[in-house]
């Protein structure tokens, strides 16, 4: 009886999410292993076939690190954000819009989906400005002045091209590149792209697939996983220096999405087989659900 009961548990969620839009961001580490990429593509395909408008946004940090090392270029990050020289940007164009986009689109095709690879440059999807030099507190707690180079801050989103792909019945796959008003291509953090895109599409959910179980009170203790939290608690944890490295831009993206009107953000371990479906279609879930204000948020599924 276990399998029929699991299906029955999912029915209210299926009803609630039909015709909704989900933005799913995949960390680049989930695309390293073809088998892992295939499992994630399978789960994205399942969501899409359940009449959910899925938009995938991918990162590519490990792959870009590998390419920059191969080219003899410096790898530099401050507070979890990459410093992008002109040469590193050229490598990012090749890796993001070329290798990773094509690999994920082809994985989705293997699962019977129509998928379309885009970047934030296509159709002026993501508009950005070059980030100015700024004082930043690094992971050691020191304040340093950083010039991030060819990195963009998002100033606008025109989702027309994504809307067209969704209307055609295909699944958009978005790479984290953007352009400024003069067409200058810039590297943008993928979590940031996903958050802004979720706001512009009025998505019901932003889902961050990571290599951690979710949001942890203590980064060194997987048992400190928060299953449910809100912006107030996230702010408190950030103030106590609970977040380091790549988790810092993720927390900023979560805040951006929730403050922009996205009702729910999920952070889950994308390496776990079936984690995306477990988080969405079961009461217990498997990661962290973040809302604006826990006290004012009704339980899922919504009536």
LUMVEX-572160 format. One record per residue (C-alpha): residue in three letters; x, y, z. Coordinates in steps of 0.001 Angstrom, whole numbers, plus 500000, padded with zeros to 6 digits. Layout:
! LUMVEX-572160
<rec "ALA" <X Y Z>>
...
END
This chain:
! LUMVEX-572160
<rec "UNK" <500000 500000 500000>>
<rec "UNK" <502977 502346 500394>>
<rec "UNK" <503108 503463 496754>>
<rec "UNK" <499352 504165 496405>>
<rec "UNK" <499444 506119 499659>>
<rec "UNK" <502327 508227 498360>>
<rec "UNK" <500358 508986 495212>>
<rec "UNK" <497313 509962 497262>>
<rec "UNK" <499463 512301 499358>>
<rec "UNK" <500612 514059 496181>>
<rec "UNK" <497128 514671 494760>>
<rec "UNK" <496402 517965 496629>>
<rec "UNK" <499790 519330 495528>>
<rec "UNK" <499139 518346 491923>>
<rec "UNK" <495864 520242 492010>>
<rec "UNK" <497424 523294 493652>>
<rec "UNK" <500398 523596 491293>>
<rec "UNK" <498736 522962 487923>>
<rec "UNK" <499323 526005 485672>>
<rec "UNK" <501717 527541 488222>>
<rec "UNK" <505285 528576 487410>>
<rec "UNK" <508388 527309 489150>>
<rec "UNK" <511906 528671 488634>>
<rec "UNK" <514470 525966 489426>>
<rec "UNK" <518116 526920 489801>>
<rec "UNK" <520740 524175 489446>>
<rec "UNK" <524209 524645 490836>>
<rec "UNK" <527011 523827 488420>>
<rec "UNK" <528197 520984 490669>>
<rec "UNK" <524990 519101 489788>>
<rec "UNK" <525948 519182 486104>>
<rec "UNK" <529429 517714 486540>>
<rec "UNK" <528305 514080 486528>>
<rec "UNK" <526218 513083 483477>>
<rec "UNK" <524213 510617 485582>>
<rec "UNK" <523420 513298 488155>>
<rec "UNK" <522468 515761 485403>>
<rec "UNK" <520208 513123 483897>>
<rec "UNK" <518390 512541 487202>>
<rec "UNK" <517741 516255 487644>>
<rec "UNK" <516544 516538 484037>>
<rec "UNK" <514183 513612 484678>>
<rec "UNK" <512623 515404 487659>>
<rec "UNK" <512303 518683 485748>>
<rec "UNK" <510571 516757 482975>>
<rec "UNK" <508136 515230 485485>>
<rec "UNK" <507183 518675 486791>>
<rec "UNK" <506724 519970 483251>>
<rec "UNK" <504466 517070 482308>>
<rec "UNK" <502310 517787 485347>>
<rec "UNK" <501323 521095 483726>>
<rec "UNK" <503771 523205 485748>>
<rec "UNK" <505560 525971 483852>>
<rec "UNK" <509173 525108 484692>>
<rec "UNK" <512047 527503 483988>>
<rec "UNK" <515551 526160 484685>>
<rec "UNK" <518475 528461 485502>>
<rec "UNK" <521909 526865 485774>>
<rec "UNK" <525162 527899 487353>>
<rec "UNK" <528579 526612 486367>>
<rec "UNK" <531159 527547 488982>>
<rec "UNK" <533169 524283 488995>>
<rec "UNK" <533195 524080 485213>>
<rec "UNK" <534327 527698 484871>>
<rec "UNK" <537033 527087 487481>>
<rec "UNK" <538248 524113 485452>>
<rec "UNK" <538306 526136 482242>>
<rec "UNK" <540088 529125 483795>>
<rec "UNK" <542699 526803 485311>>
<rec "UNK" <543186 525131 481944>>
<rec "UNK" <543715 528553 480376>>
<rec "UNK" <546137 529583 483123>>
<rec "UNK" <543833 532298 484491>>
<rec "UNK" <543434 533317 488121>>
<rec "UNK" <540412 532086 490087>>
<rec "UNK" <539297 534721 492574>>
<rec "UNK" <536205 535012 494782>>
<rec "UNK" <535285 537404 497561>>
<rec "UNK" <532352 536666 499906>>
<rec "UNK" <531238 533854 497631>>
<rec "UNK" <531137 536013 494490>>
<rec "UNK" <533476 535590 491531>>
<rec "UNK" <535820 538302 490287>>
<rec "UNK" <535568 538188 486474>>
<rec "UNK" <538356 539525 484308>>
<rec "UNK" <537810 540034 480576>>
<rec "UNK" <539543 536709 479868>>
<rec "UNK" <537452 534890 482481>>
<rec "UNK" <534306 536378 480911>>
<rec "UNK" <535285 534885 477536>>
<rec "UNK" <535658 531516 479260>>
<rec "UNK" <532259 531974 480940>>
<rec "UNK" <530591 532564 477567>>
<rec "UNK" <531991 529280 476275>>
<rec "UNK" <531163 527265 479378>>
<rec "UNK" <527739 528678 480282>>
<rec "UNK" <526028 529346 476948>>
<rec "UNK" <527907 526584 475174>>
<rec "UNK" <528791 523442 477100>>
<rec "UNK" <526411 523540 480074>>
<rec "UNK" <523343 524873 478297>>
<rec "UNK" <523674 522289 475522>>
<rec "UNK" <524289 519450 477963>>
<rec "UNK" <521195 520243 480030>>
<rec "UNK" <518994 520776 476974>>
<rec "UNK" <520145 517444 475549>>
<rec "UNK" <519408 515694 478866>>
<rec "UNK" <515877 517098 478810>>
<rec "UNK" <515433 515927 475214>>
<rec "UNK" <516420 512404 476300>>
<rec "UNK" <513486 512561 478713>>
<rec "UNK" <511081 513508 475973>>
<rec "UNK" <510981 517245 476610>>
<rec "UNK" <511265 520149 474229>>
<rec "UNK" <513850 522480 475750>>
<rec "UNK" <515295 525789 474562>>
<rec "UNK" <518649 527152 475700>>
<rec "UNK" <518775 530881 476383>>
<rec "UNK" <521069 533308 478117>>
<rec "UNK" <520096 536494 479880>>
<rec "UNK" <521398 538310 476804>>
<rec "UNK" <518828 536714 474471>>
<rec "UNK" <515799 538920 473932>>
<rec "UNK" <517265 541358 476498>>
<rec "UNK" <515971 538917 479092>>
<rec "UNK" <518264 540111 481897>>
<rec "UNK" <519417 543743 481843>>
<rec "UNK" <522413 544596 483995>>
<rec "UNK" <524995 547243 484768>>
<rec "UNK" <528642 546610 485525>>
<rec "UNK" <529089 546341 489264>>
<rec "UNK" <531132 549245 490676>>
<rec "UNK" <534050 548657 493019>>
<rec "UNK" <532832 548394 496595>>
<rec "UNK" <533858 547727 500172>>
<rec "UNK" <532958 544117 501044>>
<rec "UNK" <533224 542089 504246>>
<rec "UNK" <534940 538833 503297>>
<rec "UNK" <534491 535430 504973>>
<rec "UNK" <537254 536281 507436>>
<rec "UNK" <535319 539315 508640>>
<rec "UNK" <537707 541835 507075>>
<rec "UNK" <536460 544780 505034>>
<rec "UNK" <538186 544865 501649>>
<rec "UNK" <537750 546952 498509>>
<rec "UNK" <536839 544776 495545>>
<rec "UNK" <536617 545437 491817>>
<rec "UNK" <534572 542492 490516>>
<rec "UNK" <535472 543202 486902>>
<rec "UNK" <533013 542089 484210>>
<rec "UNK" <530252 541265 486695>>
<rec "UNK" <526737 542603 486340>>
<rec "UNK" <524093 543750 488792>>
<rec "UNK" <520554 543133 487542>>
<rec "UNK" <518542 546292 486872>>
<rec "UNK" <515679 544876 484811>>
<rec "UNK" <514041 541736 483433>>
<rec "UNK" <512016 541398 480233>>
<rec "UNK" <510545 537879 480349>>
<rec "UNK" <508993 538086 476858>>
<rec "UNK" <511332 535497 475338>>
<rec "UNK" <510807 533088 478256>>
<rec "UNK" <507045 533593 478057>>
<rec "UNK" <507183 532714 474361>>
<rec "UNK" <509121 529513 475047>>
<rec "UNK" <506682 528499 477795>>
<rec "UNK" <503707 529253 475530>>
<rec "UNK" <505197 526941 472884>>
<rec "UNK" <505154 524072 475374>>
<rec "UNK" <508940 524000 475758>>
<rec "UNK" <511093 524284 478873>>
<rec "UNK" <513475 527292 478945>>
<rec "UNK" <517044 526721 480165>>
<rec "UNK" <518677 530033 481121>>
<rec "UNK" <522429 530680 481416>>
<rec "UNK" <523653 533395 483839>>
<rec "UNK" <524912 535989 481383>>
<rec "UNK" <523358 539437 480869>>
<rec "UNK" <523963 542581 478847>>
<rec "UNK" <523975 546285 479639>>
<rec "UNK" <522240 548983 477596>>
<rec "UNK" <525151 549023 475108>>
<rec "UNK" <525105 545243 474625>>
<rec "UNK" <528174 544633 476787>>
<rec "UNK" <528004 541061 478083>>
<rec "UNK" <528396 540610 481839>>
<rec "UNK" <528676 537631 484176>>
<rec "UNK" <525825 537490 486718>>
<rec "UNK" <525481 535186 489705>>
<rec "UNK" <523032 532405 488759>>
<rec "UNK" <521155 532587 492078>>
<rec "UNK" <520594 536291 491422>>
<rec "UNK" <519346 535627 487883>>
<rec "UNK" <516940 532974 489168>>
<rec "UNK" <515542 535260 491879>>
<rec "UNK" <514898 538182 489536>>
<rec "UNK" <513407 535894 486906>>
<rec "UNK" <511081 534309 489480>>
<rec "UNK" <509826 537771 490470>>
<rec "UNK" <509298 538862 486852>>
<rec "UNK" <507409 535660 485983>>
<rec "UNK" <505295 535863 489164>>
<rec "UNK" <506458 532348 489969>>
<rec "UNK" <504811 530394 492751>>
<rec "UNK" <508169 528971 493798>>
<rec "UNK" <511893 529533 493467>>
<rec "UNK" <513748 526280 494085>>
<rec "UNK" <517507 526268 494659>>
<rec "UNK" <519148 522891 494041>>
<rec "UNK" <522432 522901 495932>>
<rec "UNK" <525014 520521 497389>>
<rec "UNK" <523843 521055 500972>>
<rec "UNK" <520769 519590 502749>>
<rec "UNK" <519233 523081 502909>>
<rec "UNK" <519837 526052 505188>>
<rec "UNK" <521856 525084 508261>>
<rec "UNK" <522117 526956 511546>>
<rec "UNK" <525675 525639 511722>>
<rec "UNK" <527385 525101 508365>>
<rec "UNK" <529452 522286 509871>>
<rec "UNK" <526490 520362 511267>>
<rec "UNK" <524037 518750 508812>>
<rec "UNK" <521795 518028 511809>>
<rec "UNK" <521148 521770 512210>>
<rec "UNK" <518948 521830 509105>>
<rec "UNK" <516048 524293 509224>>
<rec "UNK" <512966 522727 507647>>
<rec "UNK" <510972 526004 507803>>
<rec "UNK" <512191 529539 508245>>
<rec "UNK" <511459 533136 507262>>
<rec "UNK" <513265 536366 506415>>
<rec "UNK" <513529 537464 510039>>
<rec "UNK" <515379 534294 511033>>
<rec "UNK" <517583 534450 507930>>
<rec "UNK" <518566 538006 508836>>
<rec "UNK" <519368 536877 512357>>
<rec "UNK" <521545 534018 511099>>
<rec "UNK" <523336 536293 508634>>
<rec "UNK" <524084 538690 511487>>
<rec "UNK" <525682 535851 513454>>
<rec "UNK" <527955 534991 510478>>
<rec "UNK" <526267 531616 509913>>
<rec "UNK" <526626 531901 506138>>
<rec "UNK" <529899 531651 504239>>
<rec "UNK" <531108 531348 500665>>
<rec "UNK" <528474 530476 498086>>
<rec "UNK" <525668 530454 500654>>
<rec "UNK" <525892 534225 501015>>
<rec "UNK" <524671 535068 497482>>
<rec "UNK" <522010 532357 497865>>
<rec "UNK" <520621 534019 500978>>
<rec "UNK" <520635 537376 499156>>
<rec "UNK" <518724 535770 496268>>
<rec "UNK" <516179 534236 498647>>
<rec "UNK" <515541 537647 500164>>
<rec "UNK" <515265 539263 496705>>
<rec "UNK" <512684 536715 495583>>
<rec "UNK" <510531 536849 498709>>
<rec "UNK" <510563 540646 498912>>
<rec "UNK" <509641 540711 495223>>
<rec "UNK" <506487 538685 495789>>
<rec "UNK" <507525 535045 495273>>
<rec "UNK" <505527 533233 497998>>
<rec "UNK" <507941 530388 498734>>
<rec "UNK" <511605 529563 498218>>
<rec "UNK" <512971 526041 498688>>
<rec "UNK" <516621 525112 499268>>
<rec "UNK" <517362 521407 498796>>
<rec "UNK" <520212 518985 498150>>
<rec "UNK" <520065 518396 494412>>
<rec "UNK" <522487 515460 494688>>
<rec "UNK" <519828 513389 496432>>
<rec "UNK" <517914 511230 493948>>
<rec "UNK" <514338 512477 493623>>
<rec "UNK" <514851 515361 496055>>
<rec "UNK" <513014 517879 493865>>
<rec "UNK" <509865 515748 493672>>
<rec "UNK" <510043 514812 497348>>
<rec "UNK" <510247 518460 498392>>
<rec "UNK" <507356 519546 496179>>
<rec "UNK" <504905 516670 496544>>
<rec "UNK" <505234 515460 500136>>
<rec "UNK" <504223 517066 503412>>
<rec "UNK" <507594 516461 505078>>
<rec "UNK" <509771 517587 502181>>
<rec "UNK" <513523 517126 502398>>
<rec "UNK" <515104 520591 502552>>
<rec "UNK" <514349 524117 503760>>
<rec "UNK" <511220 526111 502941>>
<rec "UNK" <511638 529882 503309>>
<rec "UNK" <508725 532348 503444>>
<rec "UNK" <508486 536075 504122>>
<rec "UNK" <506765 535762 507506>>
<rec "UNK" <506194 532328 508978>>
<rec "UNK" <503287 533445 511162>>
<rec "UNK" <501338 534830 508189>>
<rec "UNK" <501926 532016 505695>>
<rec "UNK" <499297 529294 505262>>
<rec "UNK" <500359 525682 504998>>
<rec "UNK" <500626 524052 501604>>
<rec "UNK" <498901 523061 499445>>
<rec "UNK" <496995 526287 499082>>
<rec "UNK" <493210 525922 498676>>
END
